[in-house]
Amino acid sequence: MKSLIIYDSLYGNTEVIAQVVKHTLEAQGAVVIGRAGSVGLDQLSGVQLLVVGSPTQQFRPTIGMRAFLDSIPKGSLTGVKVAAFDTRLTQAEIDKNRILAFFVSLYGYAAGRIARQLKRKGGELVGSVEGFYVEGMKGPLVPGEVERSVAWARSLFA
């Protein structure tokens, strides 16, 4: 199986998850990984699984990831399995600020928006849309999230 992982990362946390997913998926075949903005649409050719991840910024993916997703032509992911993840604050951190909690309840996180975009482009969603937790705005990842990302990556080909 040929897989492509595209991520964006501001403080390195999303990149850590993307690298763990890459190493886990390598058990199933060739895996290419790249940062949004450095991956060309030509790299989608022949991909059987596309995994996309971004930090949640203002309840959505980063600007770079949004630009990449917008550049994918409609229908070009037909027949491609797709998966989406993000990095985000813990619920306990969100709950400290009632206004933030309210807006999160309205708008959600980056992974849901990524998944919807990928499906609109023709992709077939596999696995759960997943969020991995960071401590504070810059991280690091909450203990146990790396291990959880291994299990999530395995679920994509289960």
Secondary structure, DSSP 4 states (H G I P E B T S, - for coil): --EEEEE--SSSHHHHHHHHHHHHHGGGS-EEEEETTT--GGGGTT-SEEEEEEE-BTTB--HHHHHHHHHSPTTTTTT-EEEEEEEEE-HHHHHT-HHHHHHHHHH--HHHHHHHHHHHTT-EE-S--EEEEESTTT--BPTTHHHHHHHHHHHTT-
